[in-house]
Amino acid sequence: MQGDVRARRARWAVAAMFLANGFVMGAWAPQIPLLMPRHGVTESMLGLLILVLGLGAVSAMLFAGRLISLYGGRRVLSLFSLALIPVLPMVVFSPNLWVLALFMAVFGAMAGCMDVAMNSQAVEIERRLHKAIMSSSHGFWSLGGFIGGSAGAWVIAQWGSEVQSLMTAGVVAGVVLAAMPFLLPDAPHGPATKAVAVPKTKLFPKDFHIWLLGFLALFSMVPEGAVLDWAAIYLQKEMGSDVFVSGLAFAFFAGAMAVMRFLGDTVRNRFGAVQTLRISGWLGAAGLMGGALAPQDWMVIVSFAAAGLGVANMVPILFSAAGNHPNLPSASAISIVTMVGYCGILVAPSTIGFLAEHAGFRPTYAGLALILVVVALLAARAADADARRSLPPSAAAPA
């Protein structure tokens, strides 16, 4: 009973961590355009700086799993959540371009390591509670991003970017310090967990299944980046939509995704991870294909909202499947799938821009629909998401 109480408390603590991480990323978004006049850089240079942030995140994700295996998930999550507090002020107050590039890499690394650690903690809580919490945890990330982006833009307009960055740091500090004491300690690495808790893991294990899960996560993330970066331009260039209407495409996509993420655990607990992933893949593919074929802008917006409903729960399910992979330590498996998946966010903007320039947006979005069909067809590979590892009696209420 005591272990159940701790797990329920930890469930809200990890939700707070997702909220804090999303809040920082949301607060960062309105800061991006301000870097150009502040440092006198072009759009191309700004793109490289954002790429540095992404590379810092993906590179750090690779090592996060090993750190968790060595030092424990709660300790690593606590450390990197604290390290995330000053990163936005560090970027905003950077005195020159070289320092900015360094701090952008640090920003990405801290956010990336925290991302792996909080997903690993969510998987551990799922095992203790014997039910899914991953989708709603990602819903809290989306909620944090919405609050951080909207409130952050307002604060910048009122008091400037420096004040916004410091206020962001203060809010994040309050959230993570309040949540840290309630995070779930790691299960003992005794004989019963030997098969899944061995810390000596290669950075690039020869395990086809875990890499396949990673590429399925990548396929699931690319459409999100495609709608985020290009939907407005698609509506403006090929539909003749005005600025307001074109902005609704991603707004409805993101809103539908956030709502479904909060509902996703209930759906998954009822129908199972494989069936939920399969239906999500088909729904996401239908939404993107509808957006590619729609003759009017409002139809594109509705189609992209449907795609958001489909895409919402795909990545959380794949992360849960990785965390319960039978042949690798949970944190190591999650770090690999997270790293490969987030590469989709890195490669999507430039690749999709190239394809859209040469082939048009309609064929591009139709092609993205097909990769979600691949995820739907391979949904059975995520069966481990529901096959949560058994815990020894001593792990039910860790000290």
N, C-alpha and C positions, 0 to 999 in steps of 0.2 A: 504493500500500500504506500509506504514511504517513497519507494522508487517511482510509483505512478504519479504521486504528487510532484516529485522533482521533475519528472518528464513533462508534465503539463506546464509547470512553471518555465521549464527550458523551452517549450514550444513557443511561448510568447517572448521569451528572451531572444531567441534566434529570429523571430519575426521582427523584433526591434533592430537587430543587426542588419537584416535585409533592408528595412526602412532607412536606416542611417546610410548604408552604402548607396542606395538609390537616391537619397536626398543629396548626397555630395555630387553624384553624377548629374542630377537634375540642375543643381546650382551651378555646375560647371558650364552647362550648355549656353546660357546667356553671356558668359564671360568670353566665349570663343571669338566672336566678331571684334571684341575690344582689343584683342592682342595685336591686330593688324596696325591700327594707328599708333598704339603705344610703343611698338617695337619697329615700326616702319617696314613691315614684311608684306609680301604679296600673297595672293591666294595659294599659289603653289608652295611657298615656304610654310604657310599655315597648315597646308595639307601634310607636309612632311613632319611638322611638329606634332600634329594629331596622330600620325603614323608612329612616331616615337613613343607616344603614350600607349598606343595599342601594343606595340612590340614589347614595351616594358611589362605590360600586363600579361601577355601570352608567355613571355620568357619566364616570369616569376611563377606563373601557374605550374610550370613543369616541376619546380622544386618544392612547391607548397606541400604536396603529398608526402614527400620524404620528411619534411619538418614535422608534419602532423604525426607520422609514424614514430618519430624519435622523441618528440616532446609532448604529444597529446593534443587533441583537437581544441579543448577549451583554452589551453595556454596559448596556442598559436592564434586562434581567433581573437582572443583578448589582446594579444600583442599587436596584431595588424589592424585591429579596429582602433586602438590607441594611436598607431602610427598614421592612420588615415586622417586624424583630426587636423594636423597642420598643413596638409598638402595643398589645399586650395589657396590659402594665404601665401604659401611658398611660391606658387606659380604666379599669382597676381602681383606680388611684390618683387618679382625677379628684376634685377637691375639691368640685365642685358640679355642678348639672345642666347649666349652660351649657357648661362645659368638657367635660363628658361628651359632650354632643351634638357638639361640635367634634371631639373625638377619635374618636367613632364614625364620623364622616364620613371622617376621615383613615384610620382602620382600613380602611374599605371601599375607599377610593381606592387605598391601597397594595396590598391584596390583589387588587383588580380589575386593576390594571396588571400586577402580577406574573403573574396568570392569563393575560392575553393574551400576555405575553412568553414564558412557558414553553410555551404551546401553539404559538407561532410557532417557537420553538427546536425543538420536537418535529417539526414539519413539515419544517424544514430537515434534521434528522437522517434523517427518512424518505427524503428525496431522496438523501442521501449513501449510505445503506445499501440503498436500493432495496427496502425492505420496511416494513410497518406497525409502528409502535411506540406509536401514540397511545392505543390502548385500555389497554395495560398501564401506560402513564404515568398515565392516569386511575385505574387500579387502585391505583397507589402513593398517589394522593391519597386514595382511600377508605381504604387501610391507615393512612395518616397520621391521618385523621380518627378512625378507630377507636382507635388508640393514644392520640392526644391526648385524646379524650373519656373513655375508660375510666381511663387513668392520671391524667388531670387531675382527675377526680372524686375519685379516691382521695387524691391529694395535698391537695386542698381539705379533705377530711374529716380528714386527719391534721394539717395545718399551716396551713390557711387559704388564702383566695383570693389574698392578696398574694404569699405564697411560691410558689404555683402559677404565677402570672403571671411571676414572675422566673425560675423554673425553665424555663418554656416559652421565654422569651426566650433563655436560655442554650443550650437544646437546639437551637433554630432557628439561632442564631448558629453553633454548631459545624457543623451540617449544611450551611448555605449557604456558609460560608467554605471548607469542604472541597471543595464541588462547583464553586465558581466558576472555578477555574483550568482545569477540563476542559470548560467549555462551548464550543460550536462557534462559531468566528468566522464572520461573515457572508461570503457569497460576494461576490466583486468585482462591482460594478455596471457591467460593461462592455457593449459592444454586444450581446453574445449574450443578456444578461439585461435589455436595455433595456425590453422590452415589459412586464416584470413588476416592475421595480425602480424605476420613476419615483416619487420621493418626493412630488411635488406632487399630492396626492390630496384631493378634497373630503371633508369630514366626512360628508356625506350624498350619496354618488355615485348617479347615476341608472342603476342597474344592477339590473334586475328579478331576475336570477338570484341575486345575493348576498343580496338582501332575502328572497327565497324560502327560501334556505338558513337565514337567520336565523329565519324563522317556523317552519320545520321543526324547528330546534333548540329553539325555544320550546315547540312541541307535544311534543317529547321530554322537556323538563324539567318541565313542569307535572305529569305523573303522579307524578314523583318527589316533588315537594312535596306532592302530594295524599296520598300514602301516609305520608310523614314526619309531616305535621301532623294528619291526620284519621283514619288507620286505627284507632288505638287507641280513639278516641271512637266510631267506627262500630261496632266490635265490642262496646263497652260498652253503647251506647244501643240498638242494633238486634239484637244477639245475646245480650245479657246476660252477656258474658264478664267474668271478674274482671280485676284490674289486671295480673297476670302474663301471662295468656293474651293479653290485648289488646296488650300490649307486644311479643308475638312477631311480630305482623304486619309491623311495619317491620323488626324484627331479621332475619327471614328474607328479606325483600325486599332489605335492604342487604347481607346476607351473600351471597345469590345474585348480586347485581349485582357485588360485589367479585370473586368467583370468576370470573365470566364476563369481567370486564374483563381479568383476567390471562390468560385463554384467548383473548380476542378477537382479538389480533393474529394468532395461528396460524389461527384460523377465517377471518379476513379475507384473509390471504395465500393461503389455499387456494381460497376461493370468490369472492373479489373483494368490493369495498366495496358495490356495488349489491345483489348477491344477499344479502349479510350484513345490510344495512340492511332489505331487504324482509322477510326471514324474521324479523328482530328486531322489526319493526313488527307483524307478524301475531301473533308470540308474545306480545309485550307487550299487544296488544289482547285476545287470548284470555285472558290472565291477569287483566286488569282486569275483563273481562266475567264471567269465572268468579267473581271476588270479589263482583261486583254481584249475581249470581244464586244464589250458594251458600247452602244452607239451614242450614249449621252453621259454627261459628267455625273449626274446624280446616280446613275446605274453603276458607274465605277466606284463611287463612294460607298454605296450599299454593298457591292461585291467585296471591296476591301474590308468592310466591317465584318462580313462573313469569314473572310480569310483570317482576320484577327481572332475570331472565335475558334478557328481551327488551330492556328499556330500556338495559341496561348499555352496549352498544356503539354506540347510536344517535348520541349527542352526539359521541364521539370521531371517528366517521366523518364527520359533518357538519363538524367543525372541520378535518379533513384536506382535505375537499372545498373548504372556503373558502380554506385555505392554498395550494391549487393552482389557484385560480380564474384563468383566463387573462387577464382584462382589468383586474385590480387588483393592486397590491403585496400580497404575502402577508400582512404584518402588518396592513395596513389592512382586508383582507377578513376576517381572523380577528377583529379588534376589533369589526367590525360584527355578525358572526354571534354572537360572544360576548355583546355588549351586548343584542341582541334576545333571545337565548336566555335570558339571566339575568333578563330582565324576567318570564319565566314563573315564576321562583322568587318574585319580588316580588308578582305579581298573584294567584298561585295560592291562598295561604292565605285571604285575605279573600274572594275570589270564590267559592271552593269552599265556604267557610263559609256564605256567603249562599245559594248554591244548595242546599246540604244542609239548611239551615234551612227553606227553602220547599218543596223538592221531595223531600227525603230523600237518604240517602247512596247507596242502590242506583241510582236514576236518574243521580246525579252521576257515579258510577264507570263506569256504562255509557256516559255521554256522553264521558268521558275515553278510553274504549276506542276510540270512533269517531275521535278526533283522531289516535290512533296508526295507525288504518287509513289515514288521509290520508297519513301519513308513508310507510307501506308502498307505497301507490299511486304516490307521487312519488319513490320511491327512485332512479329513474334520474337524477334531478337531482344525485345525489352521485357521478356517474361520475368527476369530476375527482379524487376521493380516490385513485384508482389511476393517474391520468394525471399522474405526478410530472414536474415540469419538468426538462428536460435541463440539465445544468450544463456550462459550458465546461471544458476541460481544466485551466485554471489554478485552478478552484474545487475541484478534487478534494482538494487539500492546501493550504489557505489558510495564510498566514503568521500 
